[in-house]
Each structure stands twice: as structure tokens, then as C-alpha cells.
Amino acid sequence: MRTLNVSISDIEYKLYGIKNDKLSFADIIKIVSKGMAKQKLDKSIALAKQNGLSGLTMEEITEEVKAVVHAQEK
């Protein structure tokens, strides 16, 4: 097994909730993937609010998705 040293800032260390200085590669991938997914979700929520879509019901969202899929099929 090989050892890889990675340096991150204190801000990133706290941002990703890292609790241990020794992590497996799989742990690093999981932590970073989770952080990136959260950032994308936060951006999606902000965009929905900016465009007046944050108040849509699940039924309205489903109808919007169906309309887009239907338009792409043409």
C-alpha cells in the first residue's frame, strides 16, 4: 500500500467535517463527493428561488419535467 500526503486548508478541513488526519482514499472520495453534491444542491435551490420555482408542488414539478421530455422527443 502507498501513502499519499494531501494538504488542505483549515477552512476546507472544517467545511468537509474531517475528523481524522489519516483517511483512506475511499473516505476522501466519499467526503469530497458529499461536499460537492451539497454545493450543487445549494446552487440548485438558489437558482429555483431566483426563478420563482421554489414554491412548485411535486405535481407541478412532475408536469414540468414531462413537458420538457415531451418537447425533446419531437
Summary of the structure (lengths in Angstrom):
residues: 74
radius of gyration: 19.3
end to end distance: 53.2
largest distance: 53.5
contacts: 120
relative contact order: 0.07
helix: 65%
strand: 0%
